[in-house]
Amino acid sequence: MRQFLILLTLIFTLFTGCSEKSASRDSSSIDSYSSAVSEADVGYGGDISPIVMPSPAPVAGIAVGEPHPSLPIPPTPVPTPSEYPDTHQSAVQSGILTAADVDDNLNLSHFQKYVDRVLQSNKESTLPFMATKDRVKLTIESANGKGLNHIKVKVGDFIGYTNSQGVLYIFPTVDNIPTQTTITLNGKSQPIDLSSKKEFVIAFNKKQTLPKTLDLMFVVDTTGSMGDEMRYLSKEFDAIVSNIEAKHPDVDIRFGLTLYKDKGDDYVVKNFPFTSNKNKMQKQLSNQSANGGGDYPEAMEAGVEKALDASWDAKDGVRMMFLVADAPPHDENIKKIVPLIEKARKEAIHIYPIGASGVAEKAEYVMRNLALFTQGRYLWLTDDSGVGNSHEEPKVSCYQVTRLDQLIKRVIDSELSGKRIEADKDSIIRTVGSYKNGICQ
């Protein structure tokens, strides 16, 4: 985890121009979201040792919706031993780690089958169940069909906000919304029957405006189990941030940091408030160390809770949380994730967990639920890079493997651009299943 902290330090070095532009945005208060629109009509660390994988062997096709082998297509190594003779002494380069992602909201039936399999195989009550079969998709669009960002939507007593694509997913059972209720936008209410269909498109006479502010919160497991793999992440994030800054020069960015370990360690949670001051964040990061832990589970829920209580701003912008972890909460604390999901939904905080080496079934289950219900995605490192210990690949029907820096860049770019950004053909290392625009065919 020491290396991941180096990672983050290097991130902020890239933000000199951005920090000068937005230093005045340091804040300890939470600004409330507001939107004014006029209504029209109602829709899993370890030591680093590069490896060379065997040549791919023929494999059978994967049925849609069914679990795939952990490595359906043997990964293609990116670095070779000759290129990295001593990873502890050689300079760490960006563009090495590989990763994939899944947007379970785009593949809801697959996610539902995954949840059923996990709960049936575990036969235990430690894992929470949150209903998704009654999910409804609300899309708020401009007159010319462009998604409207951060529109406040009240359905029954639930209040949520659309993402930059104009989409808000509601889960009536989870959100405690009756089937027959009202929907309120811009102070105007009208009846809505949530059982009549699964998607509603609501048009308004308002132009699309893209986000101009971005709050990036990093929630990091700093126990010793995170390993040397994080040395590489520092360089990955360097490349990511540089790219986003260049592509979105008018977006003001603030950074937050929350570190967590476990009970009995030197701390359980340590947090630093949001800041746009790069030098301040660098100093905070340079004083951190990775140690502790001991057992597998950690205090993930405590870290997420503290991060949610931070002074989020990004008014009418984007609020993103990257949760970097390799272990779930302790069994007795797993269900505490549910109210945290509910809070994130109400605050329009999109959670993007990143599963490092060590992630097993419980951790994947928790992180995928965090992502789905907060309209984020679940990301995980793969073995294609040959870096670190083996990475457990999730039970996902389809996905594409690219470099990690490219993937996270696309995720942030998608949040800021109002549209989903896909990988260029030349950047795809391998594809599992039948994948098209994030959807498993």
RODRENLUM-585462 format. One record per residue (C-alpha): x negated, z negated, y; residue in one letter; residue number from 1. Coordinates in steps of 0.05 Angstrom, whole numbers, padded with zeros to 5 digits. Example, Ala and Ser with C-alpha at 12.3 -4.5 7.8 and 13.67 -1.06 7.14 Angstrom:
# residues 2
+--------+--------+--------+-----+-----+
!      X !      Z !      Y ! res !   n !
+--------+--------+--------+-----+-----+
! -00246 ! -00156 ! -00090 !   A !   1 !
! -00273 ! -00143 ! -00021 !   S !   2 !
+--------+--------+--------+-----+-----+
END
This chain:
# residues 441
+--------+--------+--------+-----+-----+
!      X !      Z !      Y ! res !   n !
+--------+--------+--------+-----+-----+
!  00000 !  00000 !  00000 !   M !   1 !
! -00060 ! -00009 !  00045 !   R !   2 !
! -00066 !  00065 !  00043 !   Q !   3 !
!  00005 !  00076 !  00063 !   F !   4 !
! -00006 !  00032 !  00124 !   L !   5 !
! -00065 !  00077 !  00141 !   I !   6 !
! -00015 !  00133 !  00131 !   L !   7 !
!  00031 !  00107 !  00184 !   L !   8 !
! -00025 !  00092 !  00232 !   T !   9 !
! -00046 !  00164 !  00229 !   L !  10 !
!  00026 !  00186 !  00241 !   I !  11 !
!  00028 !  00155 !  00309 !   F !  12 !
! -00039 !  00185 !  00329 !   T !  13 !
! -00003 !  00251 !  00329 !   L !  14 !
!  00047 !  00227 !  00379 !   F !  15 !
!  00004 !  00220 !  00441 !   T !  16 !
!  00044 !  00271 !  00479 !   G !  17 !
!  00109 !  00246 !  00452 !   C !  18 !
!  00093 !  00173 !  00469 !   S !  19 !
!  00073 !  00191 !  00540 !   E !  20 !
!  00137 !  00227 !  00548 !   K !  21 !
!  00181 !  00172 !  00521 !   S !  22 !
!  00144 !  00107 !  00534 !   A !  23 !
!  00201 !  00084 !  00577 !   S !  24 !
!  00248 !  00084 !  00518 !   R !  25 !
!  00222 !  00018 !  00487 !   D !  26 !
!  00283 ! -00024 !  00478 !   S !  27 !
!  00308 ! -00086 !  00443 !   S !  28 !
!  00381 ! -00073 !  00452 !   S !  29 !
!  00428 ! -00033 !  00409 !   I !  30 !
!  00464 !  00021 !  00447 !   D !  31 !
!  00533 !  00036 !  00422 !   S !  32 !
!  00552 !  00106 !  00402 !   Y !  33 !
!  00604 !  00142 !  00443 !   S !  34 !
!  00631 !  00212 !  00444 !   S !  35 !
!  00680 !  00246 !  00491 !   A !  36 !
!  00714 !  00306 !  00462 !   V !  37 !
!  00781 !  00340 !  00471 !   S !  38 !
!  00824 !  00350 !  00410 !   E !  39 !
!  00852 !  00415 !  00385 !   A !  40 !
!  00879 !  00422 !  00314 !   D !  41 !
!  00868 !  00390 !  00245 !   V !  42 !
!  00785 !  00394 !  00155 !   G !  43 !
!  00162 !  00099 ! -00184 !   Y !  44 !
!  00021 !  00060 ! -00156 !   G !  45 !
! -00041 !  00060 ! -00192 !   G !  46 !
! -00112 !  00085 ! -00188 !   D !  47 !
! -00120 !  00157 ! -00168 !   I !  48 !
! -00149 !  00202 ! -00221 !   S !  49 !
! -00135 !  00276 ! -00215 !   P !  50 !
! -00111 !  00308 ! -00279 !   I !  51 !
! -00102 !  00378 ! -00305 !   V !  52 !
! -00036 !  00388 ! -00339 !   M !  53 !
! -00029 !  00433 ! -00401 !   P !  54 !
! -00002 !  00503 ! -00393 !   S !  55 !
!  00073 !  00507 ! -00392 !   P !  56 !
!  00107 !  00514 ! -00459 !   A !  57 !
!  00173 !  00550 ! -00468 !   P !  58 !
!  00232 !  00504 ! -00458 !   V !  59 !
!  00305 !  00511 ! -00470 !   A !  60 !
!  00353 !  00518 ! -00412 !   G !  61 !
!  00384 !  00457 ! -00382 !   I !  62 !
!  00458 !  00451 ! -00382 !   A !  63 !
!  00488 !  00437 ! -00314 !   V !  64 !
!  00508 !  00365 ! -00307 !   G !  65 !
!  00466 !  00342 ! -00367 !   E !  66 !
!  00402 !  00301 ! -00363 !   P !  67 !
!  00338 !  00341 ! -00367 !   H !  68 !
!  00273 !  00322 ! -00402 !   P !  69 !
!  00226 !  00283 ! -00356 !   S !  70 !
!  00183 !  00346 ! -00349 !   L !  71 !
!  00226 !  00407 ! -00365 !   P !  72 !
!  00171 !  00452 ! -00338 !   I !  73 !
!  00101 !  00422 ! -00343 !   P !  74 !
!  00075 !  00413 ! -00272 !   P !  75 !
!  00022 !  00457 ! -00243 !   T !  76 !
! -00037 !  00416 ! -00217 !   P !  77 !
! -00053 !  00426 ! -00144 !   V !  78 !
! -00122 !  00393 ! -00138 !   P !  79 !
! -00175 !  00397 ! -00192 !   T !  80 !
! -00228 !  00346 ! -00212 !   P !  81 !
! -00282 !  00389 ! -00181 !   S !  82 !
! -00246 !  00388 ! -00115 !   E !  83 !
! -00238 !  00313 ! -00114 !   Y !  84 !
! -00297 !  00282 ! -00153 !   P !  85 !
! -00286 !  00213 ! -00122 !   D !  86 !
! -00221 !  00200 ! -00089 !   T !  87 !
! -00245 !  00133 ! -00061 !   H !  88 !
! -00303 !  00166 ! -00024 !   Q !  89 !
! -00280 !  00237 ! -00010 !   S !  90 !
! -00239 !  00251 !  00051 !   A !  91 !
! -00165 !  00250 !  00036 !   V !  92 !
! -00131 !  00315 !  00053 !   Q !  93 !
! -00059 !  00330 !  00071 !   S !  94 !
! -00016 !  00377 !  00031 !   G !  95 !
! -00035 !  00346 ! -00036 !   I !  96 !
!  00024 !  00302 ! -00058 !   L !  97 !
!  00083 !  00338 ! -00087 !   T !  98 !
!  00156 !  00317 ! -00086 !   A !  99 !
!  00227 !  00338 ! -00097 !   A ! 100 !
!  00294 !  00314 ! -00071 !   D ! 101 !
!  00368 !  00314 ! -00087 !   V ! 102 !
!  00428 !  00311 ! -00040 !   D ! 103 !
!  00479 !  00277 ! -00085 !   D ! 104 !
!  00534 !  00291 ! -00035 !   N ! 105 !
!  00525 !  00365 ! -00049 !   L ! 106 !
!  00527 !  00351 ! -00124 !   N ! 107 !
!  00579 !  00296 ! -00128 !   L ! 108 !
!  00605 !  00312 ! -00199 !   S ! 109 !
!  00533 !  00310 ! -00225 !   H ! 110 !
!  00522 !  00243 ! -00190 !   F ! 111 !
!  00586 !  00215 ! -00220 !   Q ! 112 !
!  00564 !  00234 ! -00291 !   K ! 113 !
!  00496 !  00203 ! -00277 !   Y ! 114 !
!  00528 !  00138 ! -00255 !   V ! 115 !
!  00573 !  00136 ! -00316 !   D ! 116 !
!  00513 !  00146 ! -00363 !   R ! 117 !
!  00472 !  00092 ! -00329 !   V ! 118 !
!  00527 !  00040 ! -00329 !   L ! 119 !
!  00547 !  00055 ! -00401 !   Q ! 120 !
!  00475 !  00053 ! -00426 !   S ! 121 !
!  00459 ! -00013 ! -00390 !   N ! 122 !
!  00521 ! -00051 ! -00411 !   K ! 123 !
!  00506 ! -00102 ! -00357 !   E ! 124 !
!  00537 ! -00124 ! -00293 !   S ! 125 !
!  00474 ! -00127 ! -00248 !   T ! 126 !
!  00484 ! -00055 ! -00223 !   L ! 127 !
!  00539 ! -00046 ! -00172 !   P ! 128 !
!  00592 !  00007 ! -00179 !   F ! 129 !
!  00617 !  00041 ! -00116 !   M ! 130 !
!  00674 !  00090 ! -00126 !   A ! 131 !
!  00662 !  00163 ! -00105 !   T ! 132 !
!  00719 !  00200 ! -00139 !   K ! 133 !
!  00764 !  00194 ! -00078 !   D ! 134 !
!  00711 !  00218 ! -00029 !   R ! 135 !
!  00737 !  00260 !  00028 !   V ! 136 !
!  00695 !  00306 !  00072 !   K ! 137 !
!  00711 !  00310 !  00146 !   L ! 138 !
!  00680 !  00366 !  00186 !   T ! 139 !
!  00686 !  00364 !  00262 !   I ! 140 !
!  00671 !  00432 !  00292 !   E ! 141 !
!  00668 !  00466 !  00359 !   S ! 142 !
!  00714 !  00523 !  00375 !   A ! 143 !
!  00662 !  00572 !  00348 !   N ! 144 !
!  00652 !  00535 !  00283 !   G ! 145 !
!  00590 !  00495 !  00301 !   K ! 146 !
!  00585 !  00424 !  00274 !   G ! 147 !
!  00590 !  00370 !  00327 !   L ! 148 !
!  00538 !  00315 !  00326 !   N ! 149 !
!  00554 !  00241 !  00328 !   H ! 150 !
!  00628 !  00246 !  00339 !   I ! 151 !
!  00661 !  00178 !  00332 !   K ! 152 !
!  00715 !  00182 !  00279 !   V ! 153 !
!  00764 !  00126 !  00262 !   K ! 154 !
!  00803 !  00132 !  00198 !   V ! 155 !
!  00848 !  00072 !  00187 !   G ! 156 !
!  00804 !  00014 !  00207 !   D ! 157 !
!  00739 !  00048 !  00186 !   F ! 158 !
!  00694 !  00077 !  00240 !   I ! 159 !
!  00639 !  00127 !  00226 !   G ! 160 !
!  00600 !  00182 !  00260 !   Y ! 161 !
!  00588 !  00254 !  00241 !   T ! 162 !
!  00517 !  00279 !  00227 !   N ! 163 !
!  00486 !  00337 !  00265 !   S ! 164 !
!  00524 !  00385 !  00220 !   Q ! 165 !
!  00589 !  00354 !  00241 !   G ! 166 !
!  00601 !  00322 !  00173 !   V ! 167 !
!  00625 !  00252 !  00157 !   L ! 168 !
!  00639 !  00232 !  00085 !   Y ! 169 !
!  00690 !  00177 !  00076 !   I ! 170 !
!  00702 !  00138 !  00012 !   F ! 171 !
!  00771 !  00107 !  00016 !   P ! 172 !
!  00760 !  00055 ! -00038 !   T ! 173 !
!  00692 !  00033 ! -00011 !   V ! 174 !
!  00714 !  00038 !  00061 !   D ! 175 !
!  00780 !  00003 !  00048 !   N ! 176 !
!  00821 !  00061 !  00076 !   I ! 177 !
!  00893 !  00071 !  00052 !   P ! 178 !
!  00914 !  00140 !  00028 !   T ! 179 !
!  00967 !  00147 !  00081 !   Q ! 180 !
!  00935 !  00129 !  00147 !   T ! 181 !
!  00916 !  00156 !  00216 !   T ! 182 !
!  00854 !  00191 !  00242 !   I ! 183 !
!  00832 !  00178 !  00313 !   T ! 184 !
!  00784 !  00221 !  00354 !   L ! 185 !
!  00774 !  00217 !  00429 !   N ! 186 !
!  00829 !  00164 !  00434 !   G ! 187 !
!  00881 !  00209 !  00402 !   K ! 188 !
!  00911 !  00191 !  00334 !   S ! 189 !
!  00951 !  00230 !  00283 !   Q ! 190 !
!  00974 !  00218 !  00212 !   P ! 191 !
!  00930 !  00241 !  00154 !   I ! 192 !
!  00943 !  00241 !  00079 !   D ! 193 !
!  00875 !  00231 !  00046 !   L ! 194 !
!  00905 !  00247 ! -00023 !   S ! 195 !
!  00928 !  00316 ! -00003 !   S ! 196 !
!  00859 !  00349 ! -00005 !   K ! 197 !
!  00784 !  00333 ! -00008 !   K ! 198 !
!  00763 !  00366 !  00056 !   E ! 199 !
!  00790 !  00369 !  00127 !   F ! 200 !
!  00763 !  00412 !  00183 !   V ! 201 !
!  00779 !  00390 !  00253 !   I ! 202 !
!  00765 !  00436 !  00311 !   A ! 203 !
!  00751 !  00415 !  00383 !   F ! 204 !
!  00741 !  00453 !  00447 !   N ! 205 !
!  00670 !  00427 !  00457 !   K ! 206 !
!  00602 !  00460 !  00454 !   K ! 207 !
!  00551 !  00440 !  00402 !   Q ! 208 !
!  00495 !  00397 !  00429 !   T ! 209 !
!  00435 !  00382 !  00384 !   L ! 210 !
!  00403 !  00312 !  00381 !   P ! 211 !
!  00353 !  00295 !  00436 !   K ! 212 !
!  00333 !  00226 !  00409 !   T ! 213 !
!  00306 !  00204 !  00342 !   L ! 214 !
!  00295 !  00133 !  00316 !   D ! 215 !
!  00249 !  00133 !  00255 !   L ! 216 !
!  00246 !  00068 !  00217 !   M ! 217 !
!  00195 !  00059 !  00161 !   F ! 218 !
!  00213 !  00006 !  00109 !   V ! 219 !
!  00154 ! -00005 !  00063 !   V ! 220 !
!  00141 ! -00045 !  00000 !   D ! 221 !
!  00072 ! -00074 !  00014 !   T ! 222 !
!  00060 ! -00107 ! -00054 !   T ! 223 !
! -00002 ! -00089 ! -00093 !   G ! 224 !
!  00036 ! -00045 ! -00141 !   S ! 225 !
!  00043 !  00011 ! -00091 !   M ! 226 !
! -00030 !  00030 ! -00105 !   G ! 227 !
! -00081 !  00080 ! -00079 !   D ! 228 !
! -00031 !  00136 ! -00079 !   E ! 229 !
! -00011 !  00116 ! -00009 !   M ! 230 !
! -00078 !  00139 !  00017 !   R ! 231 !
! -00053 !  00209 !  00010 !   Y ! 232 !
!  00013 !  00194 !  00044 !   L ! 233 !
! -00023 !  00180 !  00109 !   S ! 234 !
! -00047 !  00251 !  00114 !   K ! 235 !
!  00020 !  00278 !  00090 !   E ! 236 !
!  00056 !  00245 !  00147 !   F ! 237 !
!  00004 !  00270 !  00197 !   D ! 238 !
!  00023 !  00341 !  00180 !   A ! 239 !
!  00098 !  00325 !  00181 !   I ! 240 !
!  00099 !  00293 !  00249 !   V ! 241 !
!  00055 !  00346 !  00280 !   S ! 242 !
!  00103 !  00399 !  00257 !   N ! 243 !
!  00166 !  00364 !  00280 !   I ! 244 !
!  00136 !  00349 !  00348 !   E ! 245 !
!  00118 !  00422 !  00357 !   A ! 246 !
!  00185 !  00447 !  00335 !   K ! 247 !
!  00227 !  00396 !  00373 !   H ! 248 !
!  00186 !  00382 !  00437 !   P ! 249 !
!  00247 !  00357 !  00475 !   D ! 250 !
!  00265 !  00303 !  00425 !   V ! 251 !
!  00245 !  00232 !  00445 !   D ! 252 !
!  00221 !  00193 !  00385 !   I ! 253 !
!  00215 !  00118 !  00373 !   R ! 254 !
!  00183 !  00084 !  00313 !   F ! 255 !
!  00203 !  00021 !  00277 !   G ! 256 !
!  00167 ! -00015 !  00220 !   L ! 257 !
!  00192 ! -00065 !  00169 !   T ! 258 !
!  00147 ! -00090 !  00113 !   L ! 259 !
!  00170 ! -00130 !  00053 !   Y ! 260 !
!  00140 ! -00163 ! -00008 !   K ! 261 !
!  00173 ! -00217 ! -00051 !   D ! 262 !
!  00184 ! -00292 ! -00052 !   K ! 263 !
!  00119 ! -00330 ! -00063 !   G ! 264 !
!  00077 ! -00278 ! -00026 !   D ! 265 !
!  00046 ! -00289 !  00043 !   D ! 266 !
!  00111 ! -00263 !  00072 !   Y ! 267 !
!  00177 ! -00236 !  00047 !   V ! 268 !
!  00194 ! -00193 !  00107 !   V ! 269 !
!  00154 ! -00175 !  00169 !   K ! 270 !
!  00183 ! -00131 !  00221 !   N ! 271 !
!  00161 ! -00098 !  00285 !   F ! 272 !
!  00211 ! -00074 !  00338 !   P ! 273 !
!  00221 ! -00002 !  00356 !   F ! 274 !
!  00170 !  00027 !  00404 !   T ! 275 !
!  00151 !  00094 !  00432 !   S ! 276 !
!  00081 !  00066 !  00448 !   N ! 277 !
!  00034 !  00097 !  00397 !   K ! 278 !
! -00025 !  00049 !  00412 !   N ! 279 !
!  00019 ! -00012 !  00402 !   K ! 280 !
!  00043 !  00013 !  00334 !   M ! 281 !
! -00028 !  00031 !  00313 !   Q ! 282 !
! -00051 ! -00040 !  00327 !   K ! 283 !
!  00006 ! -00069 !  00287 !   Q ! 284 !
! -00008 ! -00025 !  00227 !   L ! 285 !
! -00083 ! -00036 !  00227 !   S ! 286 !
! -00073 ! -00111 !  00217 !   N ! 287 !
! -00033 ! -00103 !  00152 !   Q ! 288 !
! -00056 ! -00109 !  00080 !   S ! 289 !
! -00025 ! -00094 !  00012 !   A ! 290 !
! -00024 ! -00150 ! -00040 !   N ! 291 !
!  00023 ! -00196 ! -00077 !   G ! 292 !
!  00082 ! -00180 ! -00119 !   G ! 293 !
!  00064 ! -00199 ! -00190 !   G ! 294 !
!  00129 ! -00181 ! -00226 !   D ! 295 !
!  00165 ! -00115 ! -00222 !   Y ! 296 !
!  00224 ! -00127 ! -00177 !   P ! 297 !
!  00213 ! -00140 ! -00103 !   E ! 298 !
!  00253 ! -00162 ! -00042 !   A ! 299 !
!  00278 ! -00093 ! -00025 !   M ! 300 !
!  00346 ! -00118 ! -00002 !   E ! 301 !
!  00313 ! -00165 !  00048 !   A ! 302 !
!  00271 ! -00109 !  00077 !   G ! 303 !
!  00330 ! -00062 !  00085 !   V ! 304 !
!  00373 ! -00117 !  00116 !   E ! 305 !
!  00319 ! -00134 !  00168 !   K ! 306 !
!  00311 ! -00060 !  00184 !   A ! 307 !
!  00385 ! -00051 !  00195 !   L ! 308 !
!  00384 ! -00109 !  00244 !   D ! 309 !
!  00332 ! -00075 !  00287 !   A ! 310 !
!  00346 ! -00051 !  00358 !   S ! 311 !
!  00368 !  00019 !  00340 !   W ! 312 !
!  00380 !  00065 !  00398 !   D ! 313 !
!  00380 !  00142 !  00392 !   A ! 314 !
!  00446 !  00145 !  00428 !   K ! 315 !
!  00481 !  00208 !  00408 !   D ! 316 !
!  00418 !  00225 !  00369 !   G ! 317 !
!  00392 !  00214 !  00299 !   V ! 318 !
!  00377 !  00148 !  00263 !   R ! 319 !
!  00334 !  00155 !  00200 !   M ! 320 !
!  00305 !  00103 !  00153 !   M ! 321 !
!  00250 !  00122 !  00104 !   F ! 322 !
!  00249 !  00070 !  00048 !   L ! 323 !
!  00183 !  00075 !  00010 !   V ! 324 !
!  00187 !  00035 ! -00055 !   A ! 325 !
!  00172 !  00033 ! -00129 !   D ! 326 !
!  00215 ! -00025 ! -00152 !   A ! 327 !
!  00287 ! -00049 ! -00145 !   P ! 328 !
!  00311 ! -00117 ! -00120 !   P ! 329 !
!  00314 ! -00174 ! -00170 !   H ! 330 !
!  00376 ! -00171 ! -00214 !   D ! 331 !
!  00411 ! -00227 ! -00178 !   E ! 332 !
!  00402 ! -00191 ! -00112 !   N ! 333 !
!  00418 ! -00119 ! -00131 !   I ! 334 !
!  00491 ! -00124 ! -00110 !   K ! 335 !
!  00470 ! -00146 ! -00041 !   K ! 336 !
!  00456 ! -00072 ! -00030 !   I ! 337 !
!  00531 ! -00058 ! -00024 !   V ! 338 !
!  00544 ! -00093 !  00043 !   P ! 339 !
!  00479 ! -00063 !  00069 !   L ! 340 !
!  00505 !  00006 !  00053 !   I ! 341 !
!  00569 ! -00011 !  00089 !   E ! 342 !
!  00531 ! -00033 !  00151 !   K ! 343 !
!  00487 !  00029 !  00151 !   A ! 344 !
!  00548 !  00073 !  00147 !   R ! 345 !
!  00580 !  00040 !  00207 !   K ! 346 !
!  00515 !  00045 !  00247 !   E ! 347 !
!  00504 !  00119 !  00228 !   A ! 348 !
!  00436 !  00103 !  00197 !   I ! 349 !
!  00417 !  00155 !  00146 !   H ! 350 !
!  00373 !  00126 !  00091 !   I ! 351 !
!  00321 !  00170 !  00056 !   Y ! 352 !
!  00288 !  00131 ! -00002 !   P ! 353 !
!  00222 !  00157 ! -00028 !   I ! 354 !
!  00208 !  00137 ! -00100 !   G ! 355 !
!  00135 !  00126 ! -00115 !   A ! 356 !
!  00102 !  00121 ! -00183 !   S ! 357 !
!  00132 !  00061 ! -00220 !   G ! 358 !
!  00205 !  00077 ! -00205 !   V ! 359 !
!  00248 !  00066 ! -00266 !   A ! 360 !
!  00323 !  00069 ! -00278 !   E ! 361 !
!  00347 !  00010 ! -00237 !   K ! 362 !
!  00305 !  00029 ! -00176 !   A ! 363 !
!  00329 !  00101 ! -00180 !   E ! 364 !
!  00402 !  00078 ! -00185 !   Y ! 365 !
!  00397 !  00033 ! -00124 !   V ! 366 !
!  00360 !  00085 ! -00082 !   M ! 367 !
!  00406 !  00142 ! -00099 !   R ! 368 !
!  00467 !  00100 ! -00080 !   N ! 369 !
!  00433 !  00082 ! -00014 !   L ! 370 !
!  00421 !  00155 !  00000 !   A ! 371 !
!  00489 !  00182 ! -00020 !   L ! 372 !
!  00532 !  00133 !  00018 !   F ! 373 !
!  00491 !  00137 !  00082 !   T ! 374 !
!  00488 !  00213 !  00081 !   Q ! 375 !
!  00414 !  00216 !  00066 !   G ! 376 !
!  00376 !  00245 !  00006 !   R ! 377 !
!  00336 !  00215 ! -00051 !   Y ! 378 !
!  00263 !  00238 ! -00051 !   L ! 379 !
!  00212 !  00225 ! -00106 !   W ! 380 !
!  00139 !  00241 ! -00119 !   L ! 381 !
!  00123 !  00287 ! -00178 !   T ! 382 !
!  00064 !  00296 ! -00225 !   D ! 383 !
!  00049 !  00366 ! -00200 !   D ! 384 !
! -00005 !  00341 ! -00153 !   S ! 385 !
! -00045 !  00306 ! -00207 !   G ! 386 !
! -00050 !  00245 ! -00161 !   V ! 387 !
! -00037 !  00174 ! -00185 !   G ! 388 !
!  00000 !  00149 ! -00246 !   N ! 389 !
!  00057 !  00186 ! -00279 !   S ! 390 !
!  00119 !  00193 ! -00238 !   H ! 391 !
!  00186 !  00184 ! -00271 !   E ! 392 !
!  00230 !  00243 ! -00253 !   E ! 393 !
!  00303 !  00227 ! -00242 !   P ! 394 !
!  00362 !  00252 ! -00283 !   K ! 395 !
!  00378 !  00309 ! -00236 !   V ! 396 !
!  00405 !  00376 ! -00260 !   S ! 397 !
!  00367 !  00419 ! -00211 !   C ! 398 !
!  00314 !  00413 ! -00157 !   Y ! 399 !
!  00254 !  00447 ! -00127 !   Q ! 400 !
!  00184 !  00418 ! -00123 !   V ! 401 !
!  00143 !  00430 ! -00060 !   T ! 402 !
!  00089 !  00392 ! -00022 !   R ! 403 !
!  00113 !  00325 !  00003 !   L ! 404 !
!  00095 !  00339 !  00075 !   D ! 405 !
!  00136 !  00403 !  00073 !   Q ! 406 !
!  00196 !  00367 !  00043 !   L ! 407 !
!  00198 !  00310 !  00093 !   I ! 408 !
!  00189 !  00360 !  00150 !   K ! 409 !
!  00250 !  00398 !  00125 !   R ! 410 !
!  00290 !  00334 !  00119 !   V ! 411 !
!  00276 !  00314 !  00191 !   I ! 412 !
!  00284 !  00385 !  00216 !   D ! 413 !
!  00352 !  00389 !  00182 !   S ! 414 !
!  00375 !  00326 !  00218 !   E ! 415 !
!  00353 !  00353 !  00285 !   L ! 416 !
!  00374 !  00425 !  00277 !   S ! 417 !
!  00446 !  00417 !  00256 !   G ! 418 !
!  00436 !  00457 !  00192 !   K ! 419 !
!  00404 !  00449 !  00124 !   R ! 420 !
!  00332 !  00476 !  00122 !   I ! 421 !
!  00310 !  00504 !  00055 !   E ! 422 !
!  00240 !  00514 !  00027 !   A ! 423 !
!  00206 !  00581 !  00037 !   D ! 424 !
!  00198 !  00619 ! -00027 !   K ! 425 !
!  00121 !  00616 ! -00024 !   D ! 426 !
!  00122 !  00539 ! -00017 !   S ! 427 !
!  00161 !  00527 ! -00082 !   I ! 428 !
!  00116 !  00501 ! -00137 !   I ! 429 !
!  00169 !  00500 ! -00192 !   R ! 430 !
!  00244 !  00499 ! -00199 !   T ! 431 !
!  00285 !  00459 ! -00249 !   V ! 432 !
!  00354 !  00483 ! -00267 !   G ! 433 !
!  00396 !  00531 ! -00227 !   S ! 434 !
!  00386 !  00513 ! -00153 !   Y ! 435 !
!  00416 !  00545 ! -00092 !   K ! 436 !
!  00415 !  00514 ! -00023 !   N ! 437 !
!  00413 !  00444 ! -00051 !   G ! 438 !
!  00470 !  00455 ! -00099 !   I ! 439 !
!  00463 !  00457 ! -00175 !   C ! 440 !
!  00500 !  00518 ! -00201 !   Q ! 441 !
+--------+--------+--------+-----+-----+
END
